[in-house]
Amino acid sequence: MSDPIYLASIYRLTAVNFWESAKILSASFATNSDDTPAKLTAIPFYFLVSHAAELLLKAALLKRGFPEGDLKKFDYRHNLDALVEELQKRGVSITSDTLQVIGHLHSQHQTHALRYTALVDDGQKTYMPPTPIVFSMLEELLLLTRISAQSL
């Protein structure tokens, strides 16, 4: 694909689709008093959220001229921390709350624990923050993917 804005738009659309699916899931699981899930049946929600975050970060990078081919390199595939770092190198401000959520999601996203091993990972607690914090993070990342008519 040779049009980075087109690809960024596809990533953004797919991320929003995952996010909307996550909203549906979050409405169906029981939560504790602090809005964290009460059961591990919420794991699919966090998988969708993590992947939506990855796609939004990639869309934001493409919008800022990051080479499409580089996104496919091992250093960036499923690596939320590296994607955030590249955005920050380009002068993009990201709030500390969003950085904290992404930082905690990073390991389980990069290792695919949410897809495969979260139920059996010994000694590792699955990171499942309160849903309002997660949605706030996704809202911030979505804003980073806006397409401007004045500049890319």
N, C-alpha and C positions, 0 to 999 in steps of 0.2 A: 504494500500500500504506500503510495507516495504523497498523500495529502494528510499531514499531521492533524489538521483541524477536523477533518472528517473522522479520523480515527479517535481523536479526543472526544468527539461528539458521540461516537459509538460506545466508548468506555463510559462516558457520563450517563448515557441512556441505560446501559446495562447495570451500572451501579445503582441508579435510582430504582430500577426494577427489583434488584436484590433488597434494597432498603424498604421498598413498599411491602415486599414479602416478609421481611423481618418485622415490620409493624404488625402485620396480621398474626405472625407467630407470637409476638410479645403480648398481644391481647388475650392469648389463650393460656399462658402459663402463670402459675401462682408465684407471687412475689412475697418476700419478707417485708418487714416494716420499712427497710431502707431502699426499697425498690430493686433489690437484687433478686434473682430467681431463687425460688425455694427448692427447685429440683434440677437435676442434670438434664432433664428433657429440654432445657433451654439451649443446649449446645448448638442445635441447628441455627438458632437465632444469631449466635455469636459468629458462626461460620459465615452466614450471609453478611453480617455487619463488617467482618474483617475483609471479606472479598470486595465489598462495596468501597471500603476505605482504600484498598489497593488500587482499584480502578479509578477512583476520584483523584488519588495522588498522581497516577500515571497521566490522566487527562490534563491535570494542572501542569505537569511537566511538558507534555506535548504542546500545550498552548504557549509555553515559554521557550519553544525551540529545541527542547531536548530531543536528540535523535531517536527515532522510532526503533531502530536496530539495537540501540543501547538498552532499551527497556527489556529486550529479550535476553540480554546477557545474564549469566548466573548471578552476578552481583546485585541485580535489581529485581529478579523474578521472586515474587512473594516476600520481598524484603522491605517491610514498611519503614524501618529505620533508615535504610539507604535512600528510599524515595523522599522521605521528609528532609534528609540531609541535603539532597540535590535541590529541593525547592528552596531551602534556606540559603544555599549558596547563590541562588538567583535573587536574593533579597526579599523573598516572600515571608511575611510575618505569620506565625502560627501561635495561637495562645498556649500558655503553659498547660491548661486543662486538656486541650486536644493532644498536645505532645505527650502528656502523661498517659492518656488512654491508648494512644498509638504505641507508645513504648511498651506498655503491658501486653497489648495484643500481638505485638511483633513476633515474639518467640513461638507462641502456639500457632500463629499463622504461617510462619516460615517453615516450621517442621511438619505442618499439616496435621497437628495434633487434634484439631477440631474435627477433621474429616475421618481420622483413623483411630487415634489412641487415647483420646481425652478420658474415656471411661476407665482405662487401665493403667495410665501413666503413674507409676509409683513415685511418691515423693514430690510430685509436681501438682500444684493446685491450679485448676483451670481458672483463668481470669474471667470473671463474669461481673462486670461493674453494673451499677444501676442503669436501667434503660434510659432515663432522661439524659444522663451524661453521654451515653452512646449516641443518642439522636442529636445532641448538641454538637458532638464531634463531627458527625456526618454532615450536618448543616453547614458547619464552618468549611469543611473540605469542598462541599458543593459550590460554595461561593468562590472558591479558588479556580473553578473550572469555567466560570462565565466567559463567554466570547465577547470581546469588545470590537466594535466597528472601528475604533480609533487606533487600536494596537493589538498585536498578538501577544 
